[in-house]
Amino acid sequence: MSDSTLEQILKLASQRASAAEVYYLSSQDTPIEFENNRLKSLQTKALQGVALRLIHSGKIGFASSTDLTRIDDLVDAAIQTAEIGDPAEFELASNFQLKGPETTYTPPTTQELVENGKNLIEQVHAYNPDIMVDVGFHVRSGIVKIATTQDVYAERSSQIVSGSIAGNLVQGEDFMQAYSYDVARDRPLDTNSILQSLLEKYRLAEHSATITSGSYPVLFTPRAAASTLGSLFDTILSGQTVVQKASPLADKIGETLFDERFTFFEDPTLGPSACPFDDEGTPTTRKVLIDKGTVTGFYWDRRWAARAGVQSTGNGFRGGLSRPGPDLTNFCISPGNTATQDLIASMDEGLIVEQVLGAGQSNQLAGEFSVNLDLGYKVEKGKIVGRVKNTMVAGSIFEAFKNLADLSSEAEWVGGAAYLPSMLFQQLGVASRQ
C-alpha cells in the first residue's frame, strides 16, 4: 500500500474526528509441511489490511478492513463505533518518525526447503527408521506502517524463517514424541542444531526410569521454562492485570520477592522479534521488570497506562488487525554462572523437565503452575538415567524462585521471543503415577 493511501485515510478521518491513527499490516506466510515422513502442503497465505482508531466526541472508535479501495466506509464505521465506544482516556502517539532498515537477507527457496526437509527425515531414520517424522518450515515476511494525526509516521519490516522437527515413536504401549525448532531473522536456519537436539532427546530416553512422588530438585530446560514459567511472568507483569487488581505483584514495586540472582527484562533490540516501535507508534525501550529479585516495574500500552496514570512503555501490540493490548516484544532472563552439565551433576536425585504438555497452569494470576511432563528425565547421582512417564511437577513461582539452586551460564532463544537459561530449583512437588 502506498503512503498516499495512509495519508488519505488520515485526512478523511481528521475531518470528522479530533485525532486518528492508521495501522497498516501486510504479511505473507509460506508453510512447507511434511507429515509422517511425507510432503503434505505448500501454500502461501497473505494478509493485507488497515485498522483505524479515532477519537470522536471524546470516545474511541475503531474499524478495520482488508479492502483498501473503500476507505470512506472504513472511516464511517469507525465514527459509528465511537458513538457507543469507551471514553477516550488516553492520547494517540505523537511526534515520532522512523523508517526501520530494510532486510537484505534472501530466504531459501521453497525447493531448497523441501530438499532440506527430506534430508532431515533421512537423518532421523538413519538413527531409528521407526520414528515417524514431521518437519515444518515457515517463511514469513511482514510490513507494518503506522501514522497518526499527531505527526507520527513509522515503518518496519521483518523477514523470518522458522523450522521445526518432531518425531513420534510408538513401541507397543509406549508413545514418545520429541520436537525441536529454530526461529531465524535475517540469517539462515540452523537445521543441524535442530536435528541434533531432537536426536539427543531420543538418546536420553532410550532407557526408562521411575521416580516416586515427593519433593525433589527439578531442572527446567530453557524450552520448558519458557512455556511454563515465562508465560506466568508475562501475565502478572502486564499493566492490564495490575489495573484490574488481578496481579499478585500489583502493590509490590520495590519489594524483593525472588532470589537475587533472578533478573527478568525485555530488550526490543534483540532476537527474531526485535522491534523499534509498538503497534501504537510508541518507541520501544529496554526495561528491567524484576531486578535481582526485586519487582521494579510493569509493561504498558496507552490505554492501560492512562488508567494507571503512567506512561506507555511501548508495549501496545495487536494480533492481526485487532485493537492493541499490552504485550512484550520478548522476555529475557539473565543467565547464571554454572554450566548446565554441572547443574545436572549437582543433583543427587531429581528431575529434568524437557517438554511439557500444553501450558498446564493451574492458577496463572496467583503465579501457580502444575504441568504434566511430555518429556522428562530422571537424574541419579549427577547422571541422567532415563525417561520418566506419567509425571507431574507443581509449584508457585514465588516459592520456586525463592528456592532457586542456580541458573545455567548458557542461555538460548526459544522460539522468537524468549531468551533464557536452564533453571534448577531446590525443591518442587513431583507427583508420579506408576
Secondary structure, 3 states (H helix, E strand, C coil): CCHHHHHHHHHHHHHHCCEEEEEEEEEEEEEEEEECCEEEEECCEEEEEEEEEEEECCEEEEEEECCCCCHHHHHHHHHHHHHCCCECCCCCCCCEEEECCCCCCCCCCHHHHHHHHHHHHHHHHHHCCCCEEEEEEEEEEEEEEEEECCCEEEEEEEEEEEEEEEEEEEECCEEEEEEEEEEEECCCCCHHHHHHHHHHHHHHCCCECCCCCEEEEEEECHHHHHHHHHHHHHHHCEHHHHHCCCCCCCCCCCCECCCCCCCEEECCCCCCCCCCECCCCCECCCEEEEECCEECCCECCHHHHHHHCCCCCCCEECCCCCCCEECCCCEEECCCCECHHHHHHCCCEEEEEEEECCCCCCEHHHCEEEEEEEEEEEEECCEEEEEECCEEEEEEHHHHHHCEEEEEEEEEEECCCEEEEEEEEEEEEEEECC
